Amino acid sequence: MTSSITEITGFGHLTDLPCWQLRHAGATVVVSSYGAHVLHYAAAEQQPAVLWLSPKAVWQNQQPIRGGVPICWPWFGKVDARLIADIPPATLATLKLPNHGLVRTRFWQITEQQITADAVMLELSISVNDLPWTSETVTLRYQIRLDHQLTLTLSCDTAIAQQAALHSYFTVADSRQTQVQPLPLEFYDKVSDSQQHSSSDVLHFVGEIDRVYPSTADSLMLVDSTTRVQISQQGHDASVLWNPAAAKAATSADIPADQWSDFVCVESAKLSVTAAPLALVQIIQPQI
Ligand SMILES: O=P(O)(O)OC[C@H]1O[C@@H](O)[C@H](O)[C@@H](O)[C@@H]1O
């Protein structure tokens, strides 16, 4: 079985994007050094892409790439008020604090590669010295391990306040026919900005879905008519489930009007802000 790690230029329509391709036992992963963004995962030869990448994704001018696995760090969504509570308003006004943090639009360095009989592994790292709430230079590491599954491990050894999410976009035949389970019955609904209760532990992606489920299980199953993917997670304290549906998708230049139902996001997240190191893992295992 051939295993390799190769530097390549471009993937799909992103023809000028610096990337690395990992191959192992017929499986393929492509990751960009911009954002350490996993763009593609196929679990075997002739198998469809597990991850959805928007045909309208762009990366120039500090744009985050739509699709694949964006890394959200050191905050999730709009910056959490708890993280910036001690920063004077005048200072805050001068800062650029983009949605989902700082590192999905920066270049990462390759710090390690390994090829063994069992797996291939690529590690990317980034050092960040402009966190608004600490003067420390903080190093973030991301290991991408490919064997019979894809294991993504985001870690930071420094004990600082930090949030993170692995914001994976999964390809589905039709989001409206897709379900994820088991999920807690209580969740925060970002669409209505309210706590909600469900009578079922199964989520069906009907309408706009933007939900934060706290304390989710270590293993979730995504099922649609053509796909079954086991999504395992460690070091998380929440999962975020997202699909914009038609109206919200129409406000995003990088989601084609007829393709919002081609994906659902199942995000492993760590949203608490107590000062601590980070080790967040998502394991993606398509059931072929
Ligand atoms: O457009 P972005 O910044 O990549 O975010 C996409 C979505 O990401 C999800 O994680 C959020 O819960 C949504 O609220 C958000 O719309």
The ligand as a Tripos MOL2 file, in Angstrom:
@<TRIPOS>MOLECULE
LIG
   16    16     1     0     0
SMALL
NO_CHARGES

@<TRIPOS>ATOM
      1 O1        -19.5920   32.3890    7.8310 O.co2     1 LIG1
      2 P1        -18.7140   31.8570    8.9210 P.3       1 LIG1
      3 O2        -17.9910   32.9240    9.6890 O.co2     1 LIG1
      4 O3        -17.7730   30.8010    8.4010 O.co2     1 LIG1
      5 O4        -19.6850   31.1430    9.9540 O.3       1 LIG1
      6 C1        -20.5810   30.1650    9.5140 C.3       1 LIG1
      7 C2        -21.4330   29.6690   10.6730 C.3       1 LIG1
      8 O5        -20.6110   28.9720   11.5680 O.3       1 LIG1
      9 C3        -21.3260   28.3380   12.6280 C.3       1 LIG1
     10 O6        -20.4190   27.6780   13.4420 O.3       1 LIG1
     11 C4        -22.0360   29.3750   13.4480 C.3       1 LIG1
     12 O7        -22.7570   28.7610   14.4980 O.3       1 LIG1
     13 C5        -22.9630   30.1740   12.5480 C.3       1 LIG1
     14 O8        -23.6160   31.1820   13.3100 O.3       1 LIG1
     15 C6        -22.1830   30.7770   11.4030 C.3       1 LIG1
     16 O9        -23.0630   31.4490   10.5340 O.3       1 LIG1
@<TRIPOS>BOND
     1     1     2 2
     2     2     3 1
     3     2     4 1
     4     2     5 1
     5     5     6 1
     6     6     7 1
     7     7     8 1
     8     7    15 1
     9     8     9 1
    10     9    10 1
    11     9    11 1
    12    11    12 1
    13    11    13 1
    14    13    14 1
    15    13    15 1
    16    15    16 1
@<TRIPOS>SUBSTRUCTURE
     1 LIG1         1 GROUP 0 **** ****
